[in-house]
Amino acid sequence: MEKIETRNSRTVSKIVKGESTFDGEGVKLTRVIGTRELSEVDPFLLLDYFSSDNPNDYIGGFPSHPHRGFETVTYMLNGLMKHKDSNGSEGVLRAGGAQWMTAGRGVLHSELPQQEDGLLAGFQLWVNLPSALKMCEPHYANAEPDEIPEIRGDDGSIVRIIAGSYMDTRGAISGVSAEPKYLDIFLPEKSDITIPVEEGFSAFVYVFEGVIEIGEESESVDTGHLAVLGDGNTLRIRTDRSKARAILVAARPFNEPVARYGPFVMNTKEEIETAISDYRKGLFGPEVD
């Protein structure tokens, strides 16, 4: 793996453990951002991780529900998830694929598993929109599994680039207002890599397999934990005696007031009240199956 000069290496500013909860029609998941311990990491509003081979934990899925004022990012690790919305878009997210949905002024959306047994696993991330774009037209960026670039290191490491760039390779999804970096990182045992991260961007790492060491101080982050990172322009990640897998996510913060109520995220309480009223009036479109 190419070595990168470390001028200002990021360190861990906070470590949190995800909370077990349910959402949708009884989907069992781990919520990591959007909790009492970690309400947001501007511009990130929510991070959910779901993983189960018990159909009772996921079979109900996420039936028709509204969104306004932010973006949802779904990244599938295992299984199949059908998505459909009130604008007529629909498709199936497959293992290794991703969807970046900009809800904008409002959309009704459903996400339903397309399997009755087997492992279903993945992430959903909510990313805020700046005030100037909160009422934009809804739109999507979809990436099939084979459209997401992979960088394979000589040490056996694999970095999948969902958004942003790594090693001069652009990710599958671009043109997003927060200029995000979203990497899925696999490290074999005794690995050591350094990844550029834009200075001034908010960033976090969530470990979903194994244990990693972050920064020059080698702070350990265990499975099921999220590390909020301090500022800097690089991130050093290492493993010792076991392999590990994690996502690294970074984006430009908006530094704007946030008013949120369930699936609506705006800048003021009055805008939230308008969103609720518009939804009740049916202005988001027809319900979807």
TORZAMAR-562573 format. One line per field, with one value per residue: x, y negated, z of N, C-alpha, C in turn. Coordinates in steps of 0.001 Angstrom, whole numbers. Example, Ala and Ser with C-alpha at 12.3 -4.5 7.8 and 13.67 -1.06 7.14 Angstrom:
<recs>
n.c1 = 13190 | 12850
n.c2 = 5690 | 2250
n.c3 = 7800 | 7080
ca.c1 = 12300 | 13670
ca.c2 = 4500 | 1060
ca.c3 = 7800 | 7140
c.c1 = 13200 | 12900
c.c2 = 3300 | -30
c.c3 = 7800 | 7870
</recs>
This chain:
<recs>
n.c1 = 846 | 516 | 2523 | 1730 | 2552 | 2485 | 1236 | -501 | -1891 | -4982 | -6654 | -8414 | -11309 | -13571 | -15204 | -17931 | -20450 | -22696 | -26319 | -28740 | -31770 | -35108 | -36633 | -38763 | -40864 | -40427 | -37685 | -34623 | -31837 | -28632 | -28136 | -26006 | -25200 | -27343 | -28338 | -28820 | -26292 | -24714 | -25801 | -25469 | -23049 | -22054 | -22062 | -23638 | -26465 | -27610 | -26727 | -27280 | -26772 | -27457 | -27724 | -28408 | -29233 | -31639 | -34837 | -36997 | -35973 | -35814 | -37724 | -40043 | -39188 | -38941 | -41637 | -43646 | -42642 | -42059 | -39629 | -37843 | -35626 | -33014 | -30463 | -30456 | -28382 | -27861 | -26111 | -25408 | -24312 | -24811 | -27318 | -30571 | -32385 | -35355 | -36215 | -38477 | -40241 | -42316 | -42042 | -41901 | -39605 | -37784 | -36112 | -33628 | -31460 | -28355 | -26024 | -23122 | -23771 | -24904 | -27011 | -27670 | -29848 | -31403 | -33611 | -34694 | -37306 | -39312 | -40339 | -41900 | -40976 | -39989 | -38410 | -37810 | -37012 | -35843 | -35891 | -36473 | -35084 | -31725 | -28677 | -29020 | -27572 | -26216 | -25809 | -27448 | -27194 | -27788 | -27532 | -27191 | -28713 | -27680 | -29234 | -29972 | -30539 | -32483 | -35110 | -34937 | -35497 | -36295 | -33840 | -31738 | -28724 | -27428 | -25493 | -24308 | -22980 | -20635 | -19874 | -18621 | -15491 | -12542 | -9625 | -6846 | -4424 | -927 | -611 | -2931 | -5074 | -8250 | -9925 | -12959 | -14531 | -17073 | -17934 | -16271 | -12675 | -9754 | -6397 | -6043 | -8321 | -11662 | -14771 | -17898 | -20118 | -20870 | -20956 | -22374 | -23622 | -22272 | -19751 | -18744 | -16674 | -16674 | -15754 | -15276 | -13460 | -11289 | -9026 | -6341 | -4705 | -2067 | -1796 | -1215 | -2226 | -2463 | -4719 | -5759 | -7640 | -9854 | -8886 | -10532 | -12964 | -15706 | -15413 | -15674 | -15121 | -16481 | -16395 | -17073 | -16207 | -13799 | -10877 | -9427 | -6570 | -6176 | -4610 | -1507 | -1203 | -2253 | -4937 | -7340 | -10171 | -13039 | -15126 | -18393 | -18216 | -17950 | -15677 | -15290 | -13502 | -10745 | -9540 | -7519 | -5340 | -4845 | -5443 | -4384 | -4569 | -4397 | -3946 | -3559 | -3268 | -5486 | -7889 | -9816 | -12695 | -14120 | -15998 | -15101 | -16098 | -16495 | -17153 | -17976 | -18778 | -21840 | -22493 | -24915 | -28093 | -30032 | -33150 | -35157 | -37547 | -38511 | -38678 | -38128 | -35962 | -34968 | -34182 | -35488 | -38062 | -40501 | -40291 | -40298 | -42916 | -44275 | -43441 | -44652 | -47334 | -47497 | -47016 | -49255 | -51196 | -50833 | -48872 | -46448 | -46737 | -48091 | -48651 | -46311 | -45686
n.c2 = 1197 | -2196 | -4642 | -7502 | -10823 | -11880 | -14651 | -15883 | -14045 | -12523 | -12067 | -10185 | -11595 | -10929 | -7974 | -5897 | -3493 | -1599 | -1569 | 892 | 1194 | 803 | 267 | -946 | 1678 | 3318 | 3870 | 5030 | 3305 | 1583 | -1503 | -4176 | -6850 | -9538 | -9145 | -9479 | -9711 | -10423 | -12646 | -13862 | -14296 | -16772 | -16951 | -14695 | -12915 | -10554 | -7156 | -3882 | -432 | 2670 | 6158 | 9437 | 12930 | 13891 | 14014 | 12855 | 10587 | 8719 | 8948 | 7381 | 4943 | 1546 | -25 | -2346 | -5653 | -9099 | -11627 | -14662 | -17336 | -16307 | -13780 | -10286 | -7461 | -4315 | -1374 | 1769 | 4759 | 7484 | 9575 | 8610 | 5682 | 4160 | 1052 | -1723 | -4628 | -7619 | -9101 | -7397 | -5934 | -2879 | 133 | 2707 | 3060 | 4577 | 6869 | 5178 | 2961 | -509 | -3277 | -6685 | -8879 | -11905 | -13576 | -16132 | -18447 | -16688 | -13289 | -10098 | -6928 | -3518 | -607 | 2665 | 5961 | 8390 | 11148 | 14185 | 15588 | 16056 | 14041 | 10612 | 7527 | 4277 | 676 | -2369 | -5745 | -9084 | -12201 | -15628 | -18402 | -21547 | -24704 | -26080 | -24072 | -22430 | -22303 | -21277 | -19454 | -16008 | -13406 | -10712 | -8789 | -5917 | -2985 | -83 | 3072 | 3777 | 1342 | -93 | -1196 | 698 | 728 | 2660 | 3676 | 4647 | 5944 | 7313 | 5777 | 4177 | 1529 | 151 | -2271 | -4187 | -6858 | -10017 | -10038 | -7928 | -7025 | -8282 | -7496 | -7876 | -7687 | -5789 | -7427 | -10803 | -14466 | -15370 | -17588 | -17850 | -16988 | -14283 | -11642 | -8198 | -5216 | -1708 | 389 | 3086 | 4863 | 7099 | 9148 | 7530 | 5123 | 1846 | -1200 | -4442 | -7026 | -9710 | -12446 | -15066 | -18154 | -19891 | -18696 | -16945 | -13717 | -10155 | -6801 | -3605 | -485 | 2719 | 5304 | 7087 | 5451 | 2234 | 27 | -3390 | -6327 | -8008 | -7521 | -5064 | -4269 | -1971 | -663 | 1095 | 3816 | 2798 | 230 | -3320 | -5749 | -9107 | -11482 | -13710 | -16799 | -16987 | -15935 | -13373 | -9868 | -7303 | -3822 | -727 | 2850 | 5639 | 8677 | 9735 | 9746 | 6977 | 4876 | 1874 | -1203 | -4321 | -7585 | -10853 | -14391 | -17713 | -20000 | -21821 | -23746 | -24916 | -25778 | -23064 | -21626 | -19011 | -16436 | -13348 | -11995 | -14399 | -17049 | -20188 | -23732 | -25348 | -25441 | -26257 | -25544 | -22792 | -22397 | -23175 | -21148 | -18878 | -19587 | -19730 | -17069 | -15806 | -16861 | -15469 | -16232 | -15103 | -13085 | -9884 | -7055 | -4311 | -869
n.c3 = 0 | -821 | 773 | 2713 | 3383 | 6680 | 7893 | 9650 | 11638 | 12349 | 15483 | 18028 | 19304 | 20685 | 21798 | 21175 | 21976 | 20040 | 20303 | 20928 | 19182 | 17745 | 14560 | 11867 | 10754 | 13152 | 12766 | 13838 | 15028 | 15332 | 16675 | 16191 | 15701 | 16500 | 18967 | 22570 | 23628 | 21458 | 19485 | 16974 | 14327 | 12845 | 9337 | 9874 | 10829 | 11680 | 12192 | 11430 | 11990 | 10704 | 11122 | 10756 | 10765 | 11342 | 10257 | 11621 | 12704 | 10701 | 8645 | 8381 | 7427 | 6187 | 5771 | 3762 | 4320 | 5240 | 4151 | 4595 | 3851 | 4134 | 3416 | 2654 | 3027 | 1936 | 2411 | 1405 | 2881 | 3008 | 1558 | 145 | -685 | -1460 | -2864 | -3100 | -4251 | -3908 | -6192 | -8263 | -8645 | -8387 | -7287 | -6644 | -4013 | -3823 | -2253 | -1429 | -2884 | -3179 | -2265 | -2641 | -1507 | -2059 | -267 | -181 | -808 | -159 | 75 | -199 | 898 | 668 | 2044 | 1657 | 2634 | 296 | 703 | 2481 | 4290 | 5625 | 5813 | 6422 | 6077 | 6693 | 6325 | 7280 | 6720 | 7675 | 6185 | 6582 | 4784 | 3431 | 4278 | 1937 | 156 | 1145 | 212 | -2320 | -5436 | -5071 | -5581 | -6845 | -6400 | -7524 | -6983 | -8331 | -7111 | -8639 | -9572 | -7660 | -6866 | -5985 | -4044 | -3782 | -1556 | -1299 | 1064 | 1469 | 2200 | 1594 | 150 | -365 | -2343 | -1825 | -1870 | -2475 | -2592 | -2997 | -3121 | -5599 | -6919 | -7810 | -6070 | -6383 | -6134 | -6570 | -6587 | -4379 | -1901 | 582 | 44 | 525 | 1947 | 1819 | 2871 | 2770 | 4640 | 4688 | 6654 | 6886 | 9422 | 11253 | 9750 | 8331 | 7454 | 5910 | 5431 | 3436 | 4671 | 4274 | 5592 | 8207 | 7779 | 9255 | 10766 | 11156 | 12379 | 12130 | 13577 | 12513 | 12461 | 14256 | 15732 | 15698 | 15590 | 16104 | 14872 | 15836 | 18494 | 18853 | 19648 | 20728 | 19028 | 19328 | 18055 | 17098 | 18016 | 17657 | 16564 | 16974 | 15185 | 15731 | 14225 | 11211 | 8490 | 7698 | 8338 | 10329 | 10436 | 12086 | 12466 | 14704 | 15824 | 14579 | 11902 | 10549 | 9986 | 8839 | 8501 | 7149 | 7365 | 6190 | 5945 | 4778 | 7287 | 7990 | 9857 | 10715 | 12252 | 13574 | 13298 | 14186 | 13663 | 13959 | 10768 | 9540 | 8863 | 9434 | 9591 | 11434 | 13991 | 12978 | 10278 | 10522 | 11454 | 9157 | 7422 | 8579 | 8278 | 5448 | 4800 | 5955 | 4333 | 2050 | 267 | -252 | -1984 | -3219 | -1020 | -796 | -1637
ca.c1 = 0 | 1290 | 2684 | 1331 | 3204 | 1587 | 1535 | -1374 | -2668 | -6172 | -6725 | -9767 | -11801 | -14643 | -15626 | -19269 | -20952 | -24042 | -27430 | -29682 | -33110 | -35934 | -37206 | -39611 | -41790 | -39735 | -36331 | -33642 | -30630 | -27782 | -28078 | -24726 | -25414 | -28767 | -28653 | -28598 | -24848 | -24136 | -26983 | -25079 | -21677 | -22363 | -23479 | -24247 | -27585 | -27983 | -26083 | -27815 | -26152 | -28329 | -27077 | -29033 | -29675 | -32966 | -35823 | -37880 | -35307 | -35786 | -38642 | -41030 | -38578 | -39293 | -42710 | -43744 | -42395 | -41637 | -38376 | -37656 | -34564 | -31712 | -30162 | -30248 | -27389 | -27979 | -24999 | -25712 | -23194 | -25330 | -28747 | -31239 | -33377 | -36091 | -36606 | -39492 | -40626 | -43523 | -41748 | -41913 | -38328 | -37694 | -35032 | -33184 | -30088 | -27724 | -24846 | -22025 | -24285 | -25233 | -27936 | -27634 | -31126 | -31602 | -35054 | -35079 | -38575 | -40177 | -40569 | -42293 | -39958 | -40066 | -37279 | -38331 | -36122 | -36264 | -35493 | -37223 | -34121 | -30347 | -28117 | -29269 | -26693 | -25852 | -25828 | -28133 | -26620 | -28509 | -26635 | -27963 | -28590 | -27624 | -30541 | -30274 | -30918 | -33445 | -36355 | -34631 | -36208 | -35680 | -33154 | -31001 | -27509 | -27354 | -24246 | -24317 | -21751 | -19449 | -19558 | -17879 | -14074 | -11815 | -8168 | -6308 | -3034 | -54 | -757 | -4233 | -6122 | -9186 | -10668 | -14034 | -14751 | -18470 | -17945 | -14982 | -11569 | -8658 | -5338 | -6319 | -9490 | -12916 | -15811 | -19021 | -21126 | -20262 | -21900 | -23162 | -23296 | -21353 | -18450 | -18402 | -15810 | -17305 | -14895 | -15420 | -12052 | -10943 | -7602 | -5905 | -3906 | -783 | -1853 | -946 | -2464 | -2752 | -5720 | -5992 | -8979 | -9826 | -8783 | -11728 | -14157 | -16089 | -15092 | -15794 | -14871 | -17287 | -15803 | -18098 | -15537 | -12452 | -10393 | -8421 | -5834 | -6278 | -3721 | -145 | -1284 | -2747 | -6116 | -8100 | -11610 | -13514 | -16336 | -19613 | -17921 | -17670 | -14707 | -15337 | -12109 | -10331 | -9193 | -6247 | -5445 | -4643 | -5876 | -3622 | -5318 | -3580 | -4453 | -2496 | -3308 | -6733 | -8387 | -10852 | -13426 | -14713 | -16271 | -14615 | -17003 | -16125 | -17863 | -17892 | -19874 | -22586 | -22515 | -26218 | -29010 | -30739 | -34431 | -35529 | -38714 | -38642 | -38071 | -38010 | -34806 | -34946 | -33377 | -36295 | -39269 | -41576 | -40131 | -40742 | -44379 | -44706 | -43207 | -45706 | -48578 | -47448 | -47152 | -50661 | -51996 | -50545 | -48021 | -45240 | -47063 | -48840 | -47963 | -45700 | -45668
ca.c2 = 0 | -3440 | -5394 | -8901 | -11652 | -12276 | -16012 | -16226 | -12812 | -12613 | -11246 | -9901 | -12557 | -10314 | -6632 | -5551 | -2166 | -1647 | -1144 | 1793 | 633 | 1278 | -790 | -383 | 2699 | 4239 | 4220 | 4931 | 2654 | 866 | -2937 | -4668 | -8305 | -9785 | -8651 | -10468 | -9888 | -11064 | -13048 | -14136 | -14699 | -17648 | -16983 | -13378 | -12989 | -9220 | -5987 | -2607 | 777 | 3829 | 7412 | 10588 | 14031 | 14277 | 13221 | 12091 | 9325 | 7760 | 9249 | 6308 | 3856 | 150 | -409 | -3738 | -6674 | -10347 | -12303 | -16015 | -18192 | -15660 | -12693 | -8973 | -6655 | -2904 | -569 | 3153 | 5684 | 8821 | 9648 | 7810 | 4744 | 3447 | -319 | -2302 | -5928 | -8262 | -9702 | -6359 | -5219 | -1649 | 1026 | 3628 | 2902 | 5877 | 6873 | 4419 | 1793 | -1666 | -4280 | -7987 | -9515 | -13273 | -13719 | -17496 | -19012 | -15668 | -12060 | -8908 | -5941 | -2235 | 302 | 3953 | 7072 | 9285 | 12505 | 14688 | 16121 | 15691 | 12855 | 9274 | 6629 | 3045 | -585 | -3551 | -6991 | -10307 | -13340 | -16859 | -19282 | -22965 | -25369 | -26483 | -22910 | -21576 | -22167 | -20919 | -18298 | -14734 | -12663 | -9544 | -8284 | -4496 | -2323 | 1371 | 3561 | 3746 | -41 | -684 | -835 | 1318 | 649 | 3812 | 3480 | 5820 | 6613 | 7965 | 4818 | 3815 | 309 | -111 | -3713 | -4497 | -8283 | -10647 | -9455 | -7280 | -6576 | -8871 | -6847 | -8472 | -6758 | -5564 | -8468 | -12131 | -15553 | -15551 | -18922 | -17782 | -16511 | -13216 | -10478 | -7036 | -4079 | -425 | 778 | 4392 | 4989 | 8366 | 8953 | 6830 | 4141 | 463 | -2070 | -5849 | -7483 | -11161 | -12930 | -16517 | -18931 | -20680 | -17870 | -16024 | -12354 | -9095 | -5421 | -2617 | 841 | 3762 | 6595 | 7013 | 4315 | 1434 | -989 | -4642 | -7441 | -7750 | -7059 | -3679 | -4067 | -814 | -779 | 2478 | 4084 | 2175 | -1092 | -4405 | -6748 | -10442 | -11865 | -15096 | -17321 | -16597 | -15654 | -11950 | -8944 | -6059 | -2701 | 481 | 4038 | 6433 | 10131 | 10173 | 8920 | 6032 | 4180 | 650 | -2261 | -5672 | -8549 | -12242 | -15350 | -19123 | -20408 | -22998 | -24737 | -25581 | -25236 | -21848 | -21316 | -17691 | -15754 | -12098 | -11956 | -15750 | -17771 | -21529 | -24656 | -26004 | -24752 | -26621 | -24734 | -21448 | -22428 | -23207 | -19813 | -17994 | -19993 | -19330 | -15610 | -15478 | -17286 | -14579 | -16905 | -14320 | -12088 | -8715 | -6023 | -3294 | 458
ca.c3 = 0 | -929 | 2010 | 2589 | 4390 | 7760 | 8334 | 10759 | 11775 | 13204 | 16681 | 18498 | 20285 | 21479 | 21384 | 21666 | 21615 | 19489 | 21145 | 20283 | 19122 | 16645 | 13727 | 10825 | 11254 | 14039 | 12331 | 14914 | 14528 | 16271 | 16349 | 16685 | 15711 | 16678 | 20304 | 23636 | 23824 | 20272 | 18725 | 15591 | 14033 | 11711 | 8967 | 10005 | 11764 | 12150 | 11606 | 11876 | 11462 | 10891 | 10738 | 11393 | 9908 | 11844 | 9512 | 12513 | 13037 | 9604 | 7556 | 8219 | 6675 | 6444 | 4848 | 3324 | 5341 | 4595 | 4459 | 4056 | 4351 | 4316 | 2491 | 3253 | 2323 | 2293 | 1891 | 1739 | 3038 | 2702 | 1311 | -881 | -168 | -2499 | -2509 | -3977 | -3716 | -4427 | -7498 | -9281 | -8723 | -7613 | -7658 | -5599 | -3546 | -3649 | -1383 | -2001 | -3588 | -2357 | -2794 | -1989 | -1822 | -1603 | -76 | -536 | -331 | 413 | -674 | 543 | 524 | 1384 | 1896 | 2100 | 2300 | -779 | 1074 | 3622 | 5256 | 5326 | 6455 | 5893 | 6824 | 6015 | 7054 | 6773 | 7214 | 7319 | 6004 | 6494 | 3625 | 3819 | 4204 | 565 | -653 | 1842 | -547 | -3709 | -5957 | -4686 | -6625 | -6380 | -7018 | -7214 | -7396 | -8271 | -6463 | -9496 | -9908 | -6547 | -7040 | -4887 | -4066 | -3057 | -1201 | -1295 | 2363 | 1541 | 2552 | 534 | 424 | -1331 | -2349 | -2135 | -2215 | -2237 | -3350 | -2283 | -4026 | -6914 | -7514 | -7381 | -5676 | -7289 | -5966 | -6511 | -6765 | -3157 | -1371 | 1718 | -457 | 1467 | 1741 | 2449 | 2539 | 3456 | 4762 | 5252 | 6967 | 7471 | 10638 | 11149 | 8662 | 8727 | 6313 | 6176 | 4466 | 3466 | 5023 | 4095 | 6826 | 8480 | 7623 | 10323 | 10360 | 12155 | 11976 | 12848 | 13427 | 12604 | 12632 | 14796 | 16519 | 14998 | 16341 | 15357 | 15184 | 16306 | 19887 | 18803 | 20499 | 20271 | 18807 | 19253 | 17279 | 17599 | 18548 | 16714 | 17012 | 16380 | 14996 | 15751 | 12902 | 10641 | 7058 | 7446 | 9382 | 10354 | 11003 | 12164 | 13145 | 15322 | 15612 | 13966 | 10805 | 10984 | 8924 | 9374 | 7543 | 7433 | 6735 | 6462 | 5091 | 5157 | 8191 | 7532 | 10938 | 10689 | 13261 | 13174 | 13930 | 13669 | 14234 | 13224 | 9443 | 8999 | 9400 | 8875 | 10383 | 12460 | 14437 | 12055 | 9065 | 10884 | 11468 | 7753 | 6871 | 9102 | 7621 | 4034 | 4751 | 6250 | 3176 | 930 | -709 | -508 | -2982 | -2753 | -242 | -1628 | -1028
c.c1 = 882 | 1349 | 2396 | 1977 | 2177 | 1989 | 731 | -2345 | -3833 | -6071 | -8184 | -10179 | -12902 | -14942 | -16990 | -19626 | -22373 | -25076 | -28370 | -31082 | -33868 | -36444 | -38018 | -40625 | -41015 | -38367 | -35357 | -32354 | -29835 | -27699 | -26828 | -24687 | -26912 | -29260 | -28457 | -27112 | -24189 | -25283 | -26665 | -23586 | -21780 | -21464 | -24212 | -25263 | -27930 | -27111 | -26677 | -27053 | -27092 | -27618 | -27721 | -29351 | -30993 | -34014 | -36737 | -37286 | -35424 | -36918 | -39681 | -40508 | -39024 | -40359 | -42755 | -43603 | -41846 | -40227 | -38460 | -36414 | -33199 | -31560 | -30008 | -29278 | -27511 | -26856 | -25215 | -24428 | -23588 | -26824 | -29244 | -32298 | -34031 | -36436 | -37567 | -39898 | -41813 | -43292 | -41681 | -40614 | -38398 | -36559 | -34692 | -31723 | -29519 | -26482 | -23680 | -22462 | -24693 | -26248 | -27820 | -28893 | -31189 | -33096 | -35531 | -36412 | -39552 | -40398 | -41075 | -41476 | -40201 | -38836 | -37675 | -37382 | -36699 | -35754 | -36267 | -36330 | -32716 | -29946 | -28498 | -28441 | -26392 | -25947 | -26857 | -27595 | -27516 | -27507 | -27482 | -27769 | -28448 | -28975 | -30939 | -30775 | -31995 | -34740 | -36090 | -35482 | -35518 | -34964 | -32268 | -29665 | -27382 | -26052 | -24399 | -22998 | -20504 | -19083 | -18771 | -16417 | -13490 | -10315 | -7634 | -4816 | -2242 | -167 | -2079 | -5364 | -6983 | -9933 | -11673 | -14414 | -16182 | -18592 | -16601 | -13904 | -10547 | -7668 | -5631 | -7478 | -10756 | -13937 | -16961 | -20025 | -20425 | -21353 | -22804 | -22678 | -22276 | -19963 | -17935 | -17312 | -16470 | -16536 | -15256 | -14035 | -11933 | -9437 | -7309 | -5091 | -2572 | -722 | -1616 | -1141 | -2745 | -3633 | -5838 | -7443 | -8927 | -9824 | -10023 | -13023 | -14429 | -15829 | -15304 | -15448 | -15775 | -16739 | -16909 | -17522 | -14160 | -12160 | -9369 | -7749 | -5809 | -5237 | -2355 | -121 | -1838 | -3906 | -6988 | -9583 | -12129 | -14764 | -17551 | -19413 | -17596 | -16692 | -14939 | -13904 | -11895 | -9889 | -7796 | -6418 | -5144 | -5207 | -5062 | -4424 | -4433 | -4374 | -3270 | -2660 | -4610 | -7119 | -9483 | -11507 | -14154 | -15120 | -15659 | -15508 | -16589 | -16908 | -17691 | -19051 | -20551 | -22661 | -23787 | -27093 | -29773 | -32018 | -34891 | -36728 | -38930 | -37933 | -37950 | -36837 | -34711 | -34069 | -34142 | -37502 | -40427 | -41504 | -40535 | -42268 | -44947 | -44544 | -44291 | -47030 | -48612 | -47617 | -48603 | -51588 | -51756 | -49619 | -46730 | -45493 | -47781 | -47985 | -47414 | -45672 | -44251
c.c2 = -1247 | -4164 | -6866 | -9685 | -12115 | -13649 | -16376 | -15076 | -13004 | -11646 | -11038 | -10941 | -11977 | -8939 | -6350 | -4157 | -2305 | -1097 | -243 | 1192 | 1265 | 72 | -126 | 563 | 3755 | 4676 | 3993 | 4344 | 2038 | -586 | -3522 | -6195 | -8535 | -9260 | -9772 | -10732 | -10625 | -11426 | -13319 | -14409 | -15496 | -17354 | -15653 | -13378 | -11641 | -8193 | -4751 | -1478 | 1936 | 5075 | 8561 | 11663 | 14609 | 13425 | 12387 | 10738 | 8286 | 7880 | 8146 | 5120 | 2478 | -280 | -1916 | -4739 | -7927 | -10770 | -13720 | -16642 | -17569 | -14538 | -11385 | -8184 | -5218 | -2135 | 859 | 3985 | 7105 | 8719 | 8683 | 6931 | 4016 | 2050 | -863 | -3637 | -6513 | -8988 | -8676 | -5603 | -3944 | -790 | 1926 | 3347 | 4273 | 5755 | 6192 | 3181 | 689 | -2554 | -5547 | -8738 | -10909 | -13523 | -15112 | -17902 | -17958 | -14485 | -10999 | -7747 | -4658 | -1406 | 1640 | 5075 | 7946 | 10700 | 12891 | 15367 | 15728 | 14390 | 11593 | 8309 | 5391 | 1841 | -1533 | -4766 | -8139 | -11460 | -14594 | -17537 | -20718 | -23625 | -25706 | -25326 | -22048 | -21351 | -21886 | -19730 | -17011 | -14084 | -11591 | -9417 | -6837 | -3909 | -817 | 1852 | 3457 | 2342 | -746 | -253 | -212 | 1127 | 1772 | 3605 | 4772 | 6613 | 7342 | 7045 | 4502 | 2561 | 113 | -1586 | -4001 | -5949 | -8880 | -9976 | -8826 | -6763 | -7019 | -8202 | -7456 | -7395 | -6701 | -6702 | -9811 | -13186 | -15795 | -16807 | -18891 | -17290 | -15321 | -12274 | -9336 | -5811 | -2872 | 205 | 2163 | 4460 | 6392 | 8101 | 8298 | 5898 | 2743 | -407 | -3489 | -6379 | -9002 | -11463 | -14457 | -17251 | -19809 | -19907 | -17097 | -14603 | -11388 | -7758 | -4528 | -1234 | 1890 | 5178 | 6337 | 5777 | 3560 | 474 | -2253 | -5636 | -7018 | -7246 | -5642 | -3436 | -2973 | -1140 | 620 | 2575 | 3422 | 799 | -2067 | -5373 | -8042 | -10949 | -13360 | -15523 | -16861 | -16297 | -14202 | -11150 | -7663 | -4988 | -1466 | 1627 | 4806 | 7902 | 10622 | 9234 | 8001 | 5420 | 2998 | -251 | -3556 | -6638 | -9953 | -13149 | -16752 | -19470 | -21672 | -24098 | -25586 | -25016 | -24041 | -21727 | -19993 | -17138 | -14499 | -12180 | -13315 | -16458 | -19115 | -22420 | -25307 | -25155 | -25033 | -25805 | -23282 | -21385 | -22453 | -21831 | -18839 | -18301 | -19549 | -17826 | -15200 | -15856 | -16411 | -15170 | -16167 | -13245 | -10892 | -7776 | -4964 | -1959 | 879
c.c3 = 0 | 411 | 1768 | 3711 | 5426 | 8269 | 9584 | 10951 | 12736 | 14380 | 17053 | 19531 | 21171 | 20918 | 21995 | 21193 | 21105 | 20455 | 20353 | 20326 | 17970 | 15868 | 12634 | 11424 | 12040 | 13589 | 13480 | 14364 | 15674 | 15819 | 17005 | 16721 | 15727 | 18007 | 21325 | 23856 | 22664 | 19328 | 17266 | 15533 | 12735 | 10500 | 9129 | 11140 | 12386 | 11451 | 12252 | 11205 | 11745 | 10378 | 11493 | 10353 | 10411 | 11130 | 10397 | 12881 | 11920 | 8598 | 7321 | 7438 | 7119 | 5441 | 4624 | 4469 | 4650 | 4991 | 3899 | 4678 | 4537 | 3297 | 3258 | 2377 | 2822 | 1613 | 2365 | 1809 | 2650 | 2429 | 253 | -241 | -1339 | -2007 | -3555 | -3388 | -4457 | -5736 | -8615 | -9435 | -7898 | -8127 | -6493 | -5273 | -3231 | -2758 | -2079 | -2746 | -2628 | -3066 | -1959 | -2418 | -1216 | -1503 | -445 | 48 | 182 | -502 | 298 | -3 | 1304 | 1066 | 2504 | 1690 | 1194 | -522 | 2315 | 4643 | 4810 | 5980 | 5696 | 6728 | 5995 | 6931 | 6437 | 7514 | 6780 | 7297 | 5810 | 5140 | 4121 | 3578 | 2772 | -290 | -19 | 1055 | -2028 | -4148 | -5491 | -5866 | -6000 | -7081 | -6571 | -7726 | -7227 | -7661 | -7336 | -9956 | -8811 | -6644 | -5777 | -5103 | -3189 | -2812 | -1240 | 1 | 2506 | 1936 | 1330 | 978 | -701 | -1216 | -2788 | -2585 | -1843 | -3069 | -2414 | -3322 | -5465 | -7648 | -6938 | -7057 | -6658 | -7260 | -5810 | -6670 | -5571 | -2442 | -242 | 1329 | 356 | 972 | 2496 | 1969 | 3395 | 3453 | 5397 | 5449 | 7489 | 8732 | 10298 | 9929 | 9211 | 7495 | 6786 | 5053 | 4551 | 3820 | 4987 | 5436 | 6989 | 8331 | 8916 | 9846 | 11515 | 11515 | 12806 | 12530 | 13552 | 12560 | 13221 | 15614 | 15674 | 15975 | 15483 | 15843 | 15655 | 17737 | 19992 | 19763 | 19906 | 20133 | 18495 | 18381 | 17929 | 18189 | 17421 | 17342 | 16245 | 16336 | 15168 | 14359 | 12484 | 9169 | 6692 | 8616 | 9255 | 11085 | 10973 | 12780 | 13714 | 14944 | 14979 | 12832 | 11329 | 9758 | 9544 | 8214 | 8066 | 6663 | 7156 | 5517 | 5639 | 6096 | 7678 | 8585 | 10897 | 11805 | 12710 | 13999 | 13342 | 14422 | 13403 | 11874 | 8770 | 9673 | 8683 | 9754 | 11525 | 12822 | 13482 | 10764 | 9316 | 10874 | 10053 | 7112 | 7311 | 8407 | 6162 | 3883 | 4972 | 5097 | 1945 | -108 | -1000 | -1577 | -2375 | -1914 | -1201 | -878 | -659
</recs>
